[in-house]
Amino acid sequence: MPAHSNEALYHEALRYIPGGTSRLHYHFAPYPIYARSASGCRLVDHDGVERLDFLNNMTALIHGHADPAIVAAISDQLAAGTVWSEPGAAEVALARAMVERVGSVEQIRFANSGTEAVMLAVKMARAFTGRNTIAKFEGAYHGYYDYVQVSFGGTPANWGPEEAPASVPTTAGLPPSILDQVAVIQYNDPGQVDRLVARRGNDLAALIVDPLSVRMGAPRPAPGFLEYLTEVTCRHGIVLIYDEVISFRVGFGGAQSRYGGVPDLTTFGKVIGGGLPVGAVGGRREIMSLLDPDRVDTKVLSGGTFSANPLTMVAGKAALDRYDAAAVERLNRLGDRLRTAGNAAFRAAGVTGQITGDGSLFRILLTDEPVTNYRSSVRRAAPTAAMLALHANLLREGIIVGKTGLGCLSTPMTEAEVDRFTTALARALASS
Ligand SMILES: Cc1ncc(COP(=O)(O)O)c(C=O)c1O
């Protein structure tokens, strides 16, 4: 076995890192591919195999790999220092770009990951309302913060009745008291929202929603659902948090500009860091002012040695500058092309499955049930092993997607790459 082949690296990694990986989502049998280099929408592994990358660091790279404008921005910044204690102009520029872009965002604060952003937004909601409980939708992933590691991987054995989902720990190590403080409801079900606020409305600090949760199977919001959440949370004094860490890319002003509703706070990550670690919380000035260090009364403390570091800030600004309305529109149309042809490939192969999602985000699911919430994406789905086999076949066909079927597009892609994807999918389905 060559010294730096995928297999050799994996066996070496096993000696030093639990399970050989720091990233659970990219762990699969017999061993993951190890990236050696990447450019645009192509990635070469340590066995020398080149593939089209439809995962893009879990959807974070809107312009693919080593985008020249982002590389230039980072290189210029490198020469001026990687990180300073002092704030810099790039932080102000990225903040301004986000405020100008996202309608509900009057001010923004940066962090280092989407998880941190969610953690901060929840804390701000508690401070603002003086309440403790939060509510989330079943199956939605919001990072690995204790209060949101609840009910994103439930199964029929533990998820409780559909009309009253149980709060289920999704990791070991959660104090049981957390489960009492996290209410779980079904996406796209206004009746459940009503029952929740009737029961616990006065205790609820926040309702957190990912408008296009790929973890949930990527159901689109039903018409009027997000507006309804906006109205109900406003009536009951609950802070509405949109988690746009992943869904931001589907609209120029984020998912909220595509689907509607007006959140009090929005969390961001991934794309807005231009390929470097990032998170952010933005929203109404009245709530954001809780972070103002000059404030004398209730104040929420956030920190982070590397928060708003200039490398991330310049990379994020360079990424956003070229992800303008026309680029968003073009990529979204390519996404439609991929879903249409991909769904046709499933039908032609006679395999039960579909491609869900919207804009440039997609998810391959091995169920034909229309997906409106988490349960509809999993209850009739083929066993996990079938998805893993399809994932392995796609890798063999030269296509990288996530092992759960997560995928996305990047701006270097054209119709040609999308058509290569659907041809590869047809071949992968034929050999499944
Ligand atoms: C909707 C959503 N929220 C939060 C997170 C956590 O972000 P990070 O991985 O940067 O901590 C993710 C990550 O995939 C996400 O998809």
The ligand as a Gaussian input file, in Angstrom:
#p B3LYP/6-31G(d) Opt

LIG

0 1
 C      -28.457000      24.485000       9.904000
 C      -27.133000      24.355000      10.586000
 N      -26.919000      24.991000      11.749000
 C      -25.749000      24.931000      12.390000
 C      -24.709000      24.186000      11.901000
 C      -23.407000      24.110000      12.637000
 O      -22.426000      24.812000      11.940000
 P      -20.881000      24.449000      12.188000
 O      -20.653000      23.096000      11.618000
 O      -20.141000      25.539000      11.473000
 O      -20.663000      24.489000      13.679000
 C      -24.877000      23.495000      10.686000
 C      -23.784000      22.677000      10.136000
 O      -23.937000      21.924000       9.209000
 C      -26.120000      23.573000      10.017000
 O      -26.331000      22.921000       8.867000

